[in-house]
Amino acid sequence: MKAAFYGRALFGASAVVFGVASLIGHNSEMWQRLRPLGPALGPIIAWGLTLALIIGGAAMLYPRTARFASVVLGIVYGLFTLACIQDIAPAPLNFVSYIDFFEQLSVVCGAIAVYAATDPSVAESATLGRVVRIALGVCTISFGWAQLAYFQYTASLVPTWMPPNQMFWTILTTVAFGLAAIAILINLQARLAMRLMALMLALFGLLVWVPRIAVHPGKLSNWTEFSENYLITASSWLVAELRAF
């Protein structure tokens, strides 16, 4: 299916961009998260993970290597997800600390979706599909919560030229995340909800991060935010294109 191919291509390209940006910017969030491993081991693992992102992302573009790429990217983002626990553990009741965890987990969902789509067993593919649908639904709750937790910051990202105002679009997209989460979790028009969420996230990238990159192309944080935005976009797209969930 062409839709699934385009989603896989976006997923792989975004992983490559994130890997390259992380490789260039040694002060990236990922690099900082690995600092507890020490000045020797941390950078070695960081280099290994960024190279794996680039290789896995490139391999995702080709049908013959897509399954291998899904395993590589699934492992890398699975490790990123686990790394978030060091921020959650000291304050497990601080729900803000879960936001990054679920962002990384949503990308894992995309990798598993590619793996499921390339599984010759219909039954196994459907089982994986149900797992990633539910996981993505939980992640979508976190996306809405993130906008509430950082409401003013989220509103500041909305282009000022968009009528009627920044608050309107912040509230509307937060509600949209909430409705999408419900639809995905109860599997009621879940495919439509994921596709619409992917469209909304794609527009986020075009309206928010592309202009920032155009103005400050040398600012690596813009590139990482851009690539993470489209990794989540592609994940929603890929789960929506599964045969069954």
LINLINGI-V24489 format. One record per residue. SS is DSSP state (helix for helix, strand for strand, loop for the rest). PHI is phi in radians with two decimals (none if undefined). D_CENTER is the distance of its C-alpha to the mean C-alpha in Angstrom with 2 decimals. Layout:
# LINLINGI-V24489
ss	phi	d_center
SS	PHI	D_CENTER
SS	PHI	D_CENTER
This chain:
# LINLINGI-V24489
ss	phi	d_center
loop	none	21.94
helix	-1.11	21.04
helix	-1.05	18.12
helix	-1.15	16.49
helix	-1.11	17.43
helix	-1.11	15.93
helix	-1.11	12.54
helix	-1.15	12.92
helix	-1.12	14.21
helix	-1.13	11.38
helix	-1.07	8.95
helix	-1.15	11.74
helix	-1.10	12.68
helix	-1.14	9.47
helix	-1.12	9.67
helix	-1.11	13.31
helix	-1.06	13.01
helix	-1.10	10.98
helix	-1.11	13.59
helix	-1.13	16.44
helix	-1.09	15.66
helix	-1.22	15.46
helix	-1.19	18.58
helix	-1.31	20.44
loop	-1.71	19.57
loop	-1.24	20.79
loop	-1.79	20.27
loop	-1.15	16.48
helix	-1.03	14.76
helix	-1.11	14.22
helix	-1.07	17.89
helix	-1.13	19.04
helix	-1.17	17.49
loop	-1.60	19.53
helix	-1.04	22.72
helix	-1.03	24.17
helix	-1.31	24.69
loop	1.87	27.34
loop	-1.18	28.19
loop	-1.68	28.84
helix	-1.28	26.35
helix	-0.97	23.26
helix	-1.09	23.35
helix	-1.11	24.16
helix	-1.15	21.14
helix	-1.07	18.91
helix	-1.07	20.54
helix	-1.09	20.15
helix	-1.19	16.40
helix	-1.19	15.89
helix	-1.14	18.34
helix	-1.12	16.69
helix	-1.08	13.41
helix	-1.16	15.74
helix	-1.15	17.85
helix	-1.12	15.24
helix	-1.11	13.48
helix	-1.15	17.03
helix	-1.16	18.09
loop	-1.14	15.39
loop	-1.35	17.37
loop	-1.99	20.46
helix	-0.95	21.26
helix	-1.20	23.43
helix	-1.94	20.90
helix	-1.10	17.74
helix	-1.14	18.46
helix	-1.04	19.07
helix	-1.09	15.85
helix	-1.12	13.88
helix	-1.19	15.84
helix	-1.06	15.36
helix	-1.21	11.57
helix	-1.11	11.60
helix	-1.17	14.11
helix	-1.04	12.60
helix	-1.31	9.33
helix	-1.14	11.81
helix	-1.16	13.92
helix	-1.06	11.44
helix	-1.11	11.06
helix	-1.13	14.85
helix	-1.12	15.44
loop	-1.20	14.28
helix	-1.12	17.31
helix	-1.13	19.67
helix	-1.55	18.75
helix	-1.39	18.98
helix	-0.96	22.22
helix	-1.18	24.56
helix	-2.50	23.80
loop	-1.13	22.42
loop	-1.61	23.50
loop	-1.52	21.58
helix	-1.19	18.67
helix	-1.08	17.08
helix	-1.19	16.42
helix	-1.49	14.18
helix	-1.04	11.58
helix	-1.13	9.85
helix	-0.97	10.48
helix	-1.31	8.67
helix	-1.12	5.45
helix	-1.17	5.95
helix	-1.11	7.48
helix	-1.11	5.16
helix	-1.24	4.11
helix	-1.03	7.87
helix	-1.02	8.57
helix	-1.11	7.85
helix	-1.11	10.11
helix	-1.16	12.55
helix	-1.09	12.77
helix	-1.13	13.95
helix	-1.06	16.27
helix	-1.15	17.61
helix	-1.16	18.22
loop	-1.72	20.28
loop	-1.40	22.16
loop	-1.19	25.76
loop	-1.50	26.41
helix	-1.10	25.77
helix	-1.12	26.19
helix	-1.17	23.71
helix	-1.09	21.13
helix	-1.15	21.75
helix	-1.12	21.48
helix	-1.09	18.09
helix	-1.07	17.10
helix	-1.12	18.40
helix	-1.10	16.60
helix	-1.26	13.06
helix	-1.09	14.15
helix	-1.14	15.35
helix	-1.08	12.48
helix	-1.16	10.06
helix	-1.08	12.99
helix	-1.14	13.18
helix	-1.07	9.60
helix	-1.14	10.63
helix	-1.02	13.72
helix	-1.13	12.02
helix	-1.08	10.43
helix	-1.14	14.07
helix	-1.10	15.50
helix	-1.06	13.66
helix	-1.20	15.31
helix	-1.25	18.54
helix	-1.12	18.49
loop	-2.07	18.02
helix	-1.04	19.85
helix	-1.13	21.97
helix	-1.14	19.34
helix	-1.05	17.14
helix	-1.08	20.41
helix	-1.19	21.23
helix	-1.38	18.27
loop	-1.21	19.73
loop	-0.98	22.17
loop	-1.18	25.66
loop	-1.39	27.11
loop	-1.43	25.30
loop	-1.38	27.88
loop	-1.45	28.70
loop	-2.92	26.89
helix	-1.16	23.72
helix	-1.10	24.19
helix	-1.01	24.49
helix	-1.23	21.09
helix	-1.15	19.45
helix	-1.14	21.29
helix	-1.06	20.69
helix	-1.24	16.88
helix	-1.14	16.99
helix	-1.10	19.36
helix	-1.07	17.30
helix	-1.08	14.37
helix	-1.09	17.19
helix	-1.16	18.84
helix	-1.10	15.83
helix	-1.05	15.28
helix	-1.09	19.00
helix	-1.06	19.14
helix	-1.20	16.43
helix	-1.20	18.00
helix	-1.61	21.52
loop	1.01	20.75
loop	-2.02	22.63
loop	0.97	21.49
helix	-1.11	18.08
helix	-1.06	17.54
helix	-1.10	18.51
helix	-1.07	16.36
helix	-1.20	13.13
helix	-1.17	14.43
helix	-1.16	15.41
helix	-1.14	12.14
helix	-1.07	10.59
helix	-1.11	13.69
helix	-1.09	13.40
helix	-1.16	9.99
helix	-1.09	11.58
helix	-1.18	14.57
helix	-0.93	12.91
helix	-1.06	12.13
helix	-1.20	15.68
helix	-1.53	17.48
helix	-1.82	16.02
helix	-1.53	14.64
helix	-1.07	16.84
helix	-1.07	19.99
helix	-1.19	19.17
helix	-1.17	18.75
helix	-1.09	21.97
helix	-1.39	23.82
loop	-2.24	22.63
loop	-1.13	21.54
loop	-1.53	22.42
loop	-1.48	20.16
helix	-1.17	17.43
helix	-1.10	15.34
helix	-1.12	14.99
helix	-1.20	13.71
helix	-1.19	11.07
helix	-1.13	9.94
helix	-1.04	10.30
helix	-1.21	8.38
helix	-1.13	5.24
helix	-1.01	6.00
helix	-1.42	6.68
helix	-1.13	4.19
helix	-1.22	2.79
helix	-1.00	6.55
helix	-1.14	7.54
helix	-1.07	6.39
helix	-1.06	8.44
helix	-1.08	10.95
helix	-1.17	11.47
helix	-1.14	12.12
helix	-1.10	14.35
loop	-1.54	16.27
loop	-1.13	17.29
loop	-1.11	21.05
loop	-2.65	21.23
loop	-2.72	19.41
